[in-house]
Amino acid sequence: MALADITGREYGPIRYRLDPEKVADFVEASADDPAKWVSTAPPGFAGALLFAVAPALLADPDLATHSHGVIHGDQSFRWHRPLTYGSELSVLGRVSKLRERGGVAFLGFSMEVSDSGDMVCEGESTFVLSGAESAASGHAERDEPAPDAGSTGDVYGTVISRSATRRDLVKYAGASRDFNPLHWDHDTAVAAGLPGVVVHGLLQSAWILQAVGPVAAAKFRYRAPLLPATAVGVAVEDDRSQARVTDGNTDYVTATFERSE
Protein backbone atom coordinates (compact mmCIF):
# COMPACT_ATOMS: atom_id res chain seq x y z
CA MET A 1 0.00 0.00 0.00
CA ALA A 2 1.06 3.61 -0.53
CA LEU A 3 2.24 5.36 2.60
CA ALA A 4 -0.30 8.15 2.09
CA ASP A 5 -3.12 5.60 2.37
CA ILE A 6 -2.87 5.62 6.16
CA THR A 7 -4.16 9.21 6.26
CA GLY A 8 -7.29 9.17 8.41
CA ARG A 9 -6.31 5.96 10.23
CA GLU A 10 -7.30 5.99 13.90
CA TYR A 11 -5.57 4.54 16.96
CA GLY A 12 -7.58 3.92 20.09
CA PRO A 13 -9.56 5.09 21.84
CA ILE A 14 -7.38 4.23 24.81
CA ARG A 15 -8.87 4.39 28.30
CA TYR A 16 -6.70 6.40 30.69
CA ARG A 17 -7.43 7.00 34.36
CA LEU A 18 -5.77 10.16 35.63
CA ASP A 19 -4.29 8.89 38.90
CA PRO A 20 -2.35 11.09 41.36
CA GLU A 21 0.54 8.60 41.28
CA LYS A 22 0.99 9.00 37.52
CA VAL A 23 0.91 12.77 37.87
CA ALA A 24 3.38 12.73 40.78
CA ASP A 25 5.86 10.74 38.68
CA PHE A 26 5.48 13.22 35.82
CA VAL A 27 5.83 16.25 38.09
CA GLU A 28 9.05 14.86 39.55
CA ALA A 29 10.46 13.86 36.16
CA SER A 30 9.75 17.31 34.69
CA ALA A 31 11.25 19.19 37.67
CA ASP A 32 7.91 20.82 38.50
CA ASP A 33 6.65 21.96 41.92
CA PRO A 34 4.43 19.23 43.46
CA ALA A 35 2.75 21.76 45.76
CA LYS A 36 1.01 23.25 42.72
CA TRP A 37 -0.64 20.00 41.65
CA VAL A 38 -2.72 18.59 44.50
CA SER A 39 -5.92 17.87 42.52
CA THR A 40 -5.04 18.45 38.87
CA ALA A 41 -2.18 17.58 36.52
CA PRO A 42 0.06 20.28 35.04
CA PRO A 43 -0.81 21.22 31.45
CA GLY A 44 2.43 19.64 30.28
CA PHE A 45 0.90 16.28 31.21
CA ALA A 46 -0.84 16.50 27.84
CA GLY A 47 2.44 15.09 26.51
CA ALA A 48 1.91 11.93 28.56
CA LEU A 49 -1.64 11.65 27.23
CA LEU A 50 -0.26 11.91 23.69
CA PHE A 51 2.01 8.96 24.42
CA ALA A 52 -0.89 6.90 25.65
CA VAL A 53 -1.78 6.50 21.97
CA ALA A 54 1.24 7.58 19.88
CA PRO A 55 3.14 4.28 20.41
CA ALA A 56 0.38 2.47 18.49
CA LEU A 57 1.01 4.81 15.57
CA LEU A 58 4.78 4.45 15.69
CA ALA A 59 4.48 0.64 15.86
CA ASP A 60 2.14 0.50 12.85
CA PRO A 61 3.68 -2.08 10.46
CA ASP A 62 2.70 0.10 7.50
CA LEU A 63 5.25 2.65 8.75
CA ALA A 64 8.04 0.08 9.18
CA THR A 65 9.99 1.41 6.19
CA HIS A 66 10.19 4.80 7.93
CA SER A 67 10.98 3.69 11.47
CA HIS A 68 14.74 4.32 11.38
CA GLY A 69 14.39 7.67 13.12
CA VAL A 70 11.38 9.50 14.56
CA ILE A 71 11.82 13.20 15.33
CA HIS A 72 9.17 15.46 16.86
CA GLY A 73 8.99 18.53 14.62
CA ASP A 74 6.31 20.60 16.33
CA GLN A 75 3.42 20.22 18.74
CA SER A 76 0.28 22.15 19.63
CA PHE A 77 -2.15 21.64 22.50
CA ARG A 78 -5.47 23.17 23.47
CA TRP A 79 -6.87 22.65 26.97
CA HIS A 80 -10.64 22.87 27.43
CA ARG A 81 -10.60 22.24 31.18
CA PRO A 82 -8.11 21.20 33.87
CA LEU A 83 -6.81 17.64 33.93
CA THR A 84 -8.55 16.54 37.12
CA TYR A 85 -7.50 13.58 39.27
CA GLY A 86 -9.79 10.57 38.97
CA SER A 87 -11.00 11.44 35.48
CA GLU A 88 -11.68 8.43 33.26
CA LEU A 89 -10.30 9.75 30.01
CA SER A 90 -10.56 8.47 26.47
CA VAL A 91 -7.59 9.20 24.18
CA LEU A 92 -8.02 8.91 20.41
CA GLY A 93 -5.30 9.45 17.82
CA ARG A 94 -5.68 9.99 14.08
CA VAL A 95 -3.31 10.50 11.15
CA SER A 96 -4.41 13.92 9.95
CA LYS A 97 -2.00 14.33 7.05
CA LEU A 98 1.03 12.68 5.52
CA ARG A 99 3.46 13.70 2.83
CA GLU A 100 6.71 12.10 1.73
CA ARG A 101 9.78 13.79 0.30
CA GLY A 102 13.16 12.22 -0.39
CA GLY A 103 12.40 9.15 1.68
CA VAL A 104 11.30 11.24 4.68
CA ALA A 105 7.67 11.17 5.82
CA PHE A 106 6.10 14.23 7.45
CA LEU A 107 3.18 12.90 9.43
CA GLY A 108 0.49 14.96 11.14
CA PHE A 109 -1.11 13.25 14.13
CA SER A 110 -4.13 14.62 15.96
CA MET A 111 -5.12 13.69 19.51
CA GLU A 112 -8.48 14.08 21.22
CA VAL A 113 -8.84 13.55 24.96
CA SER A 114 -12.41 13.36 26.24
CA ASP A 115 -14.24 12.59 29.48
CA SER A 116 -17.72 11.08 29.06
CA GLY A 117 -17.94 12.70 25.64
CA ASP A 118 -16.78 16.16 26.75
CA MET A 119 -13.55 17.40 25.20
CA VAL A 120 -10.74 17.88 27.73
CA CYS A 121 -7.66 18.43 25.59
CA GLU A 122 -6.66 18.37 21.92
CA GLY A 123 -3.28 18.10 20.28
CA GLU A 124 -1.65 18.17 16.87
CA SER A 125 1.82 16.72 16.32
CA THR A 126 4.20 16.67 13.39
CA PHE A 127 6.44 13.62 13.38
CA VAL A 128 9.34 13.35 10.93
CA LEU A 129 10.02 9.70 10.07
CA SER A 130 13.01 8.60 8.06
CA GLY A 131 14.14 5.41 6.40
CA ALA A 132 17.61 3.97 6.92
CA GLU A 133 18.95 5.60 3.75
CA SER A 134 17.53 9.05 4.51
CA ALA A 135 18.57 9.55 8.13
CA ALA A 136 19.68 13.04 9.02
CA SER A 137 23.38 13.77 9.09
CA GLY A 138 25.78 16.56 9.89
CA HIS A 139 26.10 16.23 13.68
CA ALA A 140 29.46 15.04 14.94
CA GLU A 141 29.21 12.15 17.39
CA ARG A 142 30.14 13.06 20.96
CA ASP A 143 31.03 11.06 24.03
CA GLU A 144 27.98 10.74 26.26
CA PRO A 145 28.21 12.41 29.69
CA ALA A 146 27.96 10.28 32.83
CA PRO A 147 24.38 9.24 33.66
CA ASP A 148 24.02 11.81 36.45
CA ALA A 149 26.08 14.60 34.88
CA GLY A 150 24.15 17.85 34.62
CA SER A 151 24.77 21.56 34.88
CA THR A 152 23.85 24.08 37.54
CA GLY A 153 24.58 27.17 35.47
CA ASP A 154 21.98 29.91 35.08
CA VAL A 155 21.24 31.48 31.71
CA TYR A 156 21.00 35.27 31.75
CA GLY A 157 17.56 36.73 31.03
CA THR A 158 15.57 33.56 31.69
CA VAL A 159 12.77 32.86 34.17
CA ILE A 160 13.80 29.37 35.23
CA SER A 161 16.96 27.31 34.67
CA ARG A 162 16.98 23.64 33.77
CA SER A 163 19.42 20.88 32.84
CA ALA A 164 18.61 17.24 32.17
CA THR A 165 20.91 14.33 32.92
CA ARG A 166 20.77 11.11 30.97
CA ARG A 167 19.16 9.53 34.02
CA ASP A 168 16.53 12.31 33.99
CA LEU A 169 15.65 11.37 30.42
CA VAL A 170 15.01 7.77 31.45
CA LYS A 171 12.84 8.99 34.34
CA TYR A 172 10.87 11.23 32.01
CA ALA A 173 10.45 8.37 29.52
CA GLY A 174 8.99 6.23 32.29
CA ALA A 175 6.64 8.97 33.49
CA SER A 176 5.44 9.99 30.02
CA ARG A 177 5.74 6.62 28.20
CA ASP A 178 7.77 8.37 25.49
CA PHE A 179 10.34 5.64 24.97
CA ASN A 180 11.72 6.88 21.65
CA PRO A 181 15.28 5.42 21.72
CA LEU A 182 16.72 8.72 20.44
CA HIS A 183 16.37 9.89 24.05
CA TRP A 184 18.16 7.02 25.78
CA ASP A 185 20.15 4.88 23.32
CA HIS A 186 23.37 6.43 22.03
CA ASP A 187 23.85 4.13 19.03
CA THR A 188 20.29 4.67 17.79
CA ALA A 189 20.65 8.44 18.09
CA VAL A 190 23.97 8.46 16.22
CA ALA A 191 22.54 6.21 13.48
CA ALA A 192 19.77 8.80 13.04
CA GLY A 193 22.39 11.51 12.49
CA LEU A 194 22.40 13.03 15.98
CA PRO A 195 25.52 13.58 18.12
CA GLY A 196 24.05 11.34 20.85
CA VAL A 197 20.89 11.10 22.91
CA VAL A 198 18.81 14.27 23.04
CA VAL A 199 16.34 15.75 25.51
CA HIS A 200 12.65 15.11 24.79
CA GLY A 201 10.98 18.04 23.10
CA LEU A 202 7.88 17.51 25.24
CA LEU A 203 9.98 17.72 28.41
CA GLN A 204 11.23 21.11 27.26
CA SER A 205 7.62 22.07 26.49
CA ALA A 206 6.72 21.20 30.09
CA TRP A 207 9.52 23.49 31.30
CA ILE A 208 8.11 26.33 29.19
CA LEU A 209 4.61 25.83 30.57
CA GLN A 210 5.98 25.93 34.12
CA ALA A 211 7.50 29.35 33.41
CA VAL A 212 4.60 30.87 31.49
CA GLY A 213 1.62 30.01 33.69
CA PRO A 214 -2.03 29.43 32.66
CA VAL A 215 -2.70 29.24 28.94
CA ALA A 216 -5.61 27.99 26.86
CA ALA A 217 -3.50 26.86 23.91
CA ALA A 218 0.15 26.57 22.98
CA LYS A 219 2.24 25.72 19.95
CA PHE A 220 5.82 24.49 20.26
CA ARG A 221 8.44 24.22 17.54
CA TYR A 222 11.47 22.01 18.18
CA ARG A 223 14.31 23.83 16.46
CA ALA A 224 17.57 22.20 17.57
CA PRO A 225 18.57 19.04 19.46
CA LEU A 226 19.28 19.75 23.13
CA LEU A 227 21.96 17.50 24.60
CA PRO A 228 21.86 16.30 28.20
CA ALA A 229 24.05 18.11 30.75
CA THR A 230 23.48 21.41 28.92
CA ALA A 231 22.38 24.41 30.98
CA VAL A 232 19.33 26.14 29.51
CA GLY A 233 16.63 28.49 30.68
CA VAL A 234 13.13 29.54 29.68
CA ALA A 235 12.96 33.11 28.39
CA VAL A 236 9.46 34.62 28.35
CA GLU A 237 8.36 37.71 26.41
CA ASP A 238 6.99 40.63 28.46
CA ASP A 239 3.42 40.00 27.27
CA ARG A 240 3.85 36.27 28.00
CA SER A 241 2.65 35.35 24.53
CA GLN A 242 5.97 33.81 23.46
CA ALA A 243 8.74 31.85 25.14
CA ARG A 244 11.82 29.84 24.27
CA VAL A 245 14.24 27.33 25.73
CA THR A 246 17.69 28.79 25.19
CA ASP A 247 21.29 28.55 26.34
CA GLY A 248 21.88 32.18 25.41
CA ASN A 249 23.17 31.30 21.95
CA THR A 250 20.85 28.64 20.56
CA ASP A 251 17.05 28.49 20.83
CA TYR A 252 16.08 24.83 21.19
CA VAL A 253 12.30 25.24 21.45
CA THR A 254 10.15 28.25 20.67
CA ALA A 255 6.52 28.61 21.71
CA THR A 256 3.52 30.85 21.20
CA PHE A 257 0.45 30.97 23.44
CA GLU A 258 -3.19 31.85 23.61
CA ARG A 259 -3.79 33.17 27.10
CA SER A 260 -6.57 31.70 29.24
CA GLU A 261 -9.29 34.13 30.30
BARO-483925 format. One record per residue (C-alpha): x, y, z; chain; residue number from 1; residue in three letters. Coordinates in pm, 1 decimal, decimal comma, always signed. Example, Ala and Ser with C-alpha at 12.3 -4.5 7.8 and 13.67 -1.06 7.14 Angstrom:
<recs>
((+1230,0 -450,0 +780,0) "A" 1 "ALA")
((+1367,0 -106,0 +714,0) "A" 2 "SER")
</recs>
This chain:
<recs>
((+0,0 +0,0 +0,0) "A" 1 "MET")
((+106,1 +360,8 -52,7) "A" 2 "ALA")
((+224,0 +536,2 +259,6) "A" 3 "LEU")
((-30,3 +815,1 +209,0) "A" 4 "ALA")
((-311,9 +560,0 +237,0) "A" 5 "ASP")
((-286,5 +562,3 +615,5) "A" 6 "ILE")
((-416,0 +921,4 +625,8) "A" 7 "THR")
((-728,8 +916,6 +840,9) "A" 8 "GLY")
((-631,2 +596,3 +1022,5) "A" 9 "ARG")
((-730,4 +598,6 +1390,3) "A" 10 "GLU")
((-556,8 +453,7 +1695,6) "A" 11 "TYR")
((-758,1 +392,0 +2009,1) "A" 12 "GLY")
((-956,1 +509,4 +2183,5) "A" 13 "PRO")
((-737,7 +422,5 +2481,5) "A" 14 "ILE")
((-887,3 +438,6 +2830,4) "A" 15 "ARG")
((-670,3 +639,6 +3068,7) "A" 16 "TYR")
((-743,0 +700,1 +3436,2) "A" 17 "ARG")
((-577,5 +1015,9 +3563,3) "A" 18 "LEU")
((-429,0 +888,8 +3890,1) "A" 19 "ASP")
((-234,7 +1108,7 +4136,3) "A" 20 "PRO")
((+53,6 +859,8 +4128,3) "A" 21 "GLU")
((+99,0 +900,2 +3752,0) "A" 22 "LYS")
((+91,2 +1277,2 +3786,8) "A" 23 "VAL")
((+338,2 +1272,7 +4077,6) "A" 24 "ALA")
((+586,0 +1073,6 +3867,5) "A" 25 "ASP")
((+547,5 +1322,1 +3581,7) "A" 26 "PHE")
((+582,9 +1625,1 +3808,6) "A" 27 "VAL")
((+905,1 +1485,6 +3955,0) "A" 28 "GLU")
((+1046,5 +1385,6 +3615,8) "A" 29 "ALA")
((+974,6 +1730,5 +3468,7) "A" 30 "SER")
((+1125,1 +1919,2 +3767,2) "A" 31 "ALA")
((+791,1 +2081,9 +3850,1) "A" 32 "ASP")
((+665,1 +2196,0 +4192,4) "A" 33 "ASP")
((+443,2 +1923,0 +4346,1) "A" 34 "PRO")
((+274,9 +2176,2 +4575,9) "A" 35 "ALA")
((+100,8 +2325,1 +4271,7) "A" 36 "LYS")
((-63,8 +2000,5 +4165,3) "A" 37 "TRP")
((-272,2 +1859,4 +4449,6) "A" 38 "VAL")
((-592,1 +1787,4 +4252,0) "A" 39 "SER")
((-503,6 +1844,9 +3887,4) "A" 40 "THR")
((-218,4 +1757,6 +3651,9) "A" 41 "ALA")
((+5,6 +2028,1 +3503,8) "A" 42 "PRO")
((-81,1 +2122,3 +3145,4) "A" 43 "PRO")
((+243,3 +1963,8 +3027,5) "A" 44 "GLY")
((+90,1 +1627,6 +3121,2) "A" 45 "PHE")
((-83,5 +1649,8 +2783,8) "A" 46 "ALA")
((+243,9 +1508,8 +2651,4) "A" 47 "GLY")
((+190,9 +1193,2 +2856,4) "A" 48 "ALA")
((-163,8 +1165,0 +2722,6) "A" 49 "LEU")
((-26,4 +1191,4 +2369,5) "A" 50 "LEU")
((+201,0 +896,2 +2442,1) "A" 51 "PHE")
((-89,5 +690,0 +2565,2) "A" 52 "ALA")
((-178,3 +650,1 +2197,5) "A" 53 "VAL")
((+124,2 +757,7 +1988,1) "A" 54 "ALA")
((+314,3 +427,9 +2041,5) "A" 55 "PRO")
((+38,0 +247,3 +1848,9) "A" 56 "ALA")
((+100,5 +481,1 +1556,9) "A" 57 "LEU")
((+478,0 +445,3 +1569,0) "A" 58 "LEU")
((+448,2 +64,4 +1586,0) "A" 59 "ALA")
((+214,3 +49,8 +1285,3) "A" 60 "ASP")
((+367,7 -207,7 +1046,5) "A" 61 "PRO")
((+270,5 +10,1 +750,0) "A" 62 "ASP")
((+525,5 +264,7 +875,4) "A" 63 "LEU")
((+803,6 +8,1 +918,3) "A" 64 "ALA")
((+999,2 +140,8 +618,6) "A" 65 "THR")
((+1019,4 +479,6 +793,0) "A" 66 "HIS")
((+1097,8 +369,4 +1147,4) "A" 67 "SER")
((+1473,8 +431,9 +1138,5) "A" 68 "HIS")
((+1439,2 +766,8 +1311,7) "A" 69 "GLY")
((+1138,3 +949,8 +1455,7) "A" 70 "VAL")
((+1181,6 +1319,9 +1533,0) "A" 71 "ILE")
((+917,1 +1545,9 +1686,4) "A" 72 "HIS")
((+899,1 +1852,6 +1462,2) "A" 73 "GLY")
((+631,1 +2059,5 +1632,9) "A" 74 "ASP")
((+342,0 +2022,0 +1873,8) "A" 75 "GLN")
((+28,1 +2215,0 +1962,9) "A" 76 "SER")
((-214,5 +2163,9 +2250,4) "A" 77 "PHE")
((-546,8 +2316,8 +2346,9) "A" 78 "ARG")
((-686,7 +2264,8 +2696,7) "A" 79 "TRP")
((-1064,1 +2286,7 +2743,2) "A" 80 "HIS")
((-1060,2 +2224,5 +3117,7) "A" 81 "ARG")
((-811,1 +2120,2 +3386,7) "A" 82 "PRO")
((-680,8 +1764,2 +3392,9) "A" 83 "LEU")
((-854,6 +1654,2 +3712,3) "A" 84 "THR")
((-750,2 +1358,3 +3927,0) "A" 85 "TYR")
((-979,2 +1057,4 +3897,4) "A" 86 "GLY")
((-1100,2 +1143,7 +3547,6) "A" 87 "SER")
((-1168,4 +843,2 +3326,5) "A" 88 "GLU")
((-1029,7 +975,3 +3001,4) "A" 89 "LEU")
((-1055,6 +847,5 +2646,5) "A" 90 "SER")
((-759,0 +919,6 +2418,2) "A" 91 "VAL")
((-801,5 +890,9 +2040,9) "A" 92 "LEU")
((-529,7 +945,2 +1781,6) "A" 93 "GLY")
((-567,5 +998,6 +1407,8) "A" 94 "ARG")
((-330,7 +1050,0 +1114,7) "A" 95 "VAL")
((-440,8 +1392,3 +994,8) "A" 96 "SER")
((-199,5 +1433,1 +705,3) "A" 97 "LYS")
((+102,9 +1268,1 +551,7) "A" 98 "LEU")
((+346,1 +1369,9 +282,5) "A" 99 "ARG")
((+670,8 +1210,3 +173,0) "A" 100 "GLU")
((+978,4 +1378,9 +29,7) "A" 101 "ARG")
((+1315,7 +1222,4 -39,4) "A" 102 "GLY")
((+1240,5 +914,5 +167,9) "A" 103 "GLY")
((+1129,9 +1123,6 +468,2) "A" 104 "VAL")
((+767,3 +1117,4 +582,4) "A" 105 "ALA")
((+610,2 +1422,6 +744,8) "A" 106 "PHE")
((+317,8 +1289,7 +943,4) "A" 107 "LEU")
((+49,1 +1496,0 +1113,9) "A" 108 "GLY")
((-111,0 +1325,3 +1412,9) "A" 109 "PHE")
((-413,2 +1462,5 +1595,6) "A" 110 "SER")
((-511,8 +1368,5 +1950,5) "A" 111 "MET")
((-847,9 +1407,6 +2121,8) "A" 112 "GLU")
((-884,1 +1355,1 +2496,5) "A" 113 "VAL")
((-1240,7 +1336,4 +2623,9) "A" 114 "SER")
((-1423,6 +1258,9 +2947,7) "A" 115 "ASP")
((-1772,3 +1108,5 +2906,2) "A" 116 "SER")
((-1794,3 +1270,0 +2563,6) "A" 117 "GLY")
((-1678,1 +1615,9 +2675,4) "A" 118 "ASP")
((-1354,5 +1740,2 +2519,9) "A" 119 "MET")
((-1074,0 +1787,6 +2773,3) "A" 120 "VAL")
((-765,7 +1842,8 +2558,9) "A" 121 "CYS")
((-666,3 +1837,1 +2192,4) "A" 122 "GLU")
((-327,5 +1809,6 +2028,3) "A" 123 "GLY")
((-165,3 +1816,8 +1686,9) "A" 124 "GLU")
((+181,8 +1672,2 +1631,7) "A" 125 "SER")
((+419,6 +1667,4 +1338,8) "A" 126 "THR")
((+644,3 +1362,3 +1337,7) "A" 127 "PHE")
((+934,2 +1335,5 +1092,5) "A" 128 "VAL")
((+1001,7 +970,3 +1007,5) "A" 129 "LEU")
((+1301,4 +859,6 +806,3) "A" 130 "SER")
((+1414,2 +541,2 +640,0) "A" 131 "GLY")
((+1761,4 +397,4 +692,2) "A" 132 "ALA")
((+1895,0 +560,2 +374,9) "A" 133 "GLU")
((+1752,6 +904,5 +450,9) "A" 134 "SER")
((+1856,6 +955,2 +812,8) "A" 135 "ALA")
((+1968,3 +1303,8 +902,0) "A" 136 "ALA")
((+2338,1 +1376,6 +908,9) "A" 137 "SER")
((+2578,2 +1656,0 +989,0) "A" 138 "GLY")
((+2609,7 +1623,5 +1368,0) "A" 139 "HIS")
((+2946,2 +1503,7 +1493,8) "A" 140 "ALA")
((+2921,4 +1214,9 +1739,4) "A" 141 "GLU")
((+3014,1 +1306,3 +2096,0) "A" 142 "ARG")
((+3102,8 +1105,8 +2403,1) "A" 143 "ASP")
((+2798,4 +1074,3 +2626,1) "A" 144 "GLU")
((+2821,3 +1240,9 +2969,1) "A" 145 "PRO")
((+2795,8 +1028,2 +3282,6) "A" 146 "ALA")
((+2437,7 +923,7 +3365,9) "A" 147 "PRO")
((+2402,4 +1181,3 +3645,2) "A" 148 "ASP")
((+2607,6 +1460,5 +3487,6) "A" 149 "ALA")
((+2414,8 +1784,6 +3462,0) "A" 150 "GLY")
((+2476,5 +2156,2 +3487,7) "A" 151 "SER")
((+2384,6 +2407,7 +3754,5) "A" 152 "THR")
((+2458,2 +2717,0 +3546,8) "A" 153 "GLY")
((+2198,4 +2990,6 +3507,7) "A" 154 "ASP")
((+2124,1 +3147,7 +3170,7) "A" 155 "VAL")
((+2100,3 +3526,7 +3175,4) "A" 156 "TYR")
((+1755,8 +3672,7 +3103,4) "A" 157 "GLY")
((+1557,0 +3356,2 +3168,7) "A" 158 "THR")
((+1277,1 +3285,7 +3417,1) "A" 159 "VAL")
((+1379,9 +2936,5 +3523,3) "A" 160 "ILE")
((+1695,6 +2731,1 +3467,3) "A" 161 "SER")
((+1697,8 +2364,2 +3377,3) "A" 162 "ARG")
((+1942,3 +2088,3 +3284,3) "A" 163 "SER")
((+1860,8 +1724,3 +3216,7) "A" 164 "ALA")
((+2091,2 +1433,0 +3291,8) "A" 165 "THR")
((+2077,0 +1111,2 +3096,7) "A" 166 "ARG")
((+1915,6 +952,7 +3402,1) "A" 167 "ARG")
((+1653,3 +1230,9 +3398,7) "A" 168 "ASP")
((+1565,1 +1136,9 +3042,5) "A" 169 "LEU")
((+1500,7 +777,0 +3145,0) "A" 170 "VAL")
((+1283,5 +899,2 +3434,3) "A" 171 "LYS")
((+1086,6 +1122,9 +3200,7) "A" 172 "TYR")
((+1044,5 +836,9 +2952,2) "A" 173 "ALA")
((+898,6 +622,6 +3229,4) "A" 174 "GLY")
((+664,0 +896,6 +3349,0) "A" 175 "ALA")
((+543,7 +999,4 +3002,3) "A" 176 "SER")
((+573,6 +662,2 +2819,9) "A" 177 "ARG")
((+777,2 +837,0 +2549,0) "A" 178 "ASP")
((+1034,5 +563,9 +2497,0) "A" 179 "PHE")
((+1172,4 +688,3 +2165,1) "A" 180 "ASN")
((+1528,3 +542,2 +2172,1) "A" 181 "PRO")
((+1672,0 +871,7 +2044,4) "A" 182 "LEU")
((+1636,5 +989,2 +2405,2) "A" 183 "HIS")
((+1816,3 +702,5 +2578,0) "A" 184 "TRP")
((+2015,4 +487,9 +2332,0) "A" 185 "ASP")
((+2336,8 +643,3 +2202,9) "A" 186 "HIS")
((+2384,7 +413,4 +1903,1) "A" 187 "ASP")
((+2029,1 +467,3 +1779,2) "A" 188 "THR")
((+2065,5 +843,6 +1809,5) "A" 189 "ALA")
((+2396,7 +846,1 +1621,7) "A" 190 "VAL")
((+2254,4 +621,4 +1348,2) "A" 191 "ALA")
((+1977,4 +879,6 +1304,0) "A" 192 "ALA")
((+2238,6 +1151,1 +1249,2) "A" 193 "GLY")
((+2239,6 +1302,8 +1597,8) "A" 194 "LEU")
((+2551,6 +1357,6 +1812,1) "A" 195 "PRO")
((+2405,4 +1134,5 +2085,1) "A" 196 "GLY")
((+2088,8 +1110,0 +2290,8) "A" 197 "VAL")
((+1880,9 +1426,8 +2303,5) "A" 198 "VAL")
((+1634,2 +1575,4 +2550,7) "A" 199 "VAL")
((+1265,2 +1511,4 +2478,7) "A" 200 "HIS")
((+1097,6 +1804,4 +2309,7) "A" 201 "GLY")
((+788,4 +1751,1 +2523,7) "A" 202 "LEU")
((+998,3 +1771,8 +2841,1) "A" 203 "LEU")
((+1123,0 +2111,1 +2725,6) "A" 204 "GLN")
((+762,5 +2207,0 +2648,8) "A" 205 "SER")
((+672,5 +2119,9 +3008,7) "A" 206 "ALA")
((+952,1 +2349,0 +3130,3) "A" 207 "TRP")
((+811,0 +2632,6 +2919,1) "A" 208 "ILE")
((+460,7 +2583,3 +3056,8) "A" 209 "LEU")
((+598,3 +2593,3 +3412,1) "A" 210 "GLN")
((+749,6 +2934,7 +3341,2) "A" 211 "ALA")
((+459,7 +3087,0 +3149,4) "A" 212 "VAL")
((+161,7 +3001,4 +3369,1) "A" 213 "GLY")
((-202,6 +2942,5 +3266,5) "A" 214 "PRO")
((-270,3 +2924,2 +2893,9) "A" 215 "VAL")
((-561,4 +2799,0 +2685,5) "A" 216 "ALA")
((-350,2 +2685,7 +2390,9) "A" 217 "ALA")
((+15,2 +2657,1 +2297,9) "A" 218 "ALA")
((+223,9 +2572,1 +1995,4) "A" 219 "LYS")
((+581,7 +2448,6 +2025,7) "A" 220 "PHE")
((+843,9 +2422,5 +1754,0) "A" 221 "ARG")
((+1146,9 +2200,8 +1818,1) "A" 222 "TYR")
((+1431,4 +2382,7 +1646,4) "A" 223 "ARG")
((+1757,4 +2219,7 +1757,1) "A" 224 "ALA")
((+1857,1 +1904,1 +1946,0) "A" 225 "PRO")
((+1928,2 +1975,1 +2313,0) "A" 226 "LEU")
((+2196,0 +1750,2 +2460,3) "A" 227 "LEU")
((+2186,1 +1629,6 +2820,3) "A" 228 "PRO")
((+2404,7 +1811,3 +3075,0) "A" 229 "ALA")
((+2348,2 +2141,5 +2892,4) "A" 230 "THR")
((+2238,0 +2440,9 +3098,3) "A" 231 "ALA")
((+1932,8 +2613,9 +2950,6) "A" 232 "VAL")
((+1662,5 +2849,4 +3068,4) "A" 233 "GLY")
((+1313,1 +2954,2 +2967,9) "A" 234 "VAL")
((+1296,4 +3311,2 +2838,6) "A" 235 "ALA")
((+946,2 +3462,3 +2835,1) "A" 236 "VAL")
((+835,9 +3771,0 +2641,3) "A" 237 "GLU")
((+698,7 +4062,8 +2846,1) "A" 238 "ASP")
((+341,6 +3999,7 +2726,5) "A" 239 "ASP")
((+385,2 +3627,4 +2800,5) "A" 240 "ARG")
((+264,8 +3534,6 +2452,5) "A" 241 "SER")
((+596,8 +3381,1 +2345,9) "A" 242 "GLN")
((+873,7 +3185,0 +2514,3) "A" 243 "ALA")
((+1181,5 +2984,1 +2426,8) "A" 244 "ARG")
((+1423,5 +2733,4 +2572,5) "A" 245 "VAL")
((+1768,7 +2879,2 +2518,8) "A" 246 "THR")
((+2129,3 +2854,9 +2634,1) "A" 247 "ASP")
((+2188,0 +3217,5 +2541,2) "A" 248 "GLY")
((+2317,4 +3129,8 +2195,4) "A" 249 "ASN")
((+2084,6 +2863,8 +2056,2) "A" 250 "THR")
((+1705,2 +2848,7 +2083,0) "A" 251 "ASP")
((+1607,7 +2483,3 +2118,7) "A" 252 "TYR")
((+1229,8 +2524,1 +2145,1) "A" 253 "VAL")
((+1014,6 +2824,6 +2067,5) "A" 254 "THR")
((+651,9 +2860,6 +2171,4) "A" 255 "ALA")
((+352,0 +3085,0 +2119,6) "A" 256 "THR")
((+44,9 +3097,4 +2344,2) "A" 257 "PHE")
((-318,5 +3185,2 +2361,5) "A" 258 "GLU")
((-378,8 +3316,6 +2710,2) "A" 259 "ARG")
((-657,2 +3169,7 +2923,7) "A" 260 "SER")
((-929,0 +3412,9 +3030,2) "A" 261 "GLU")
</recs>
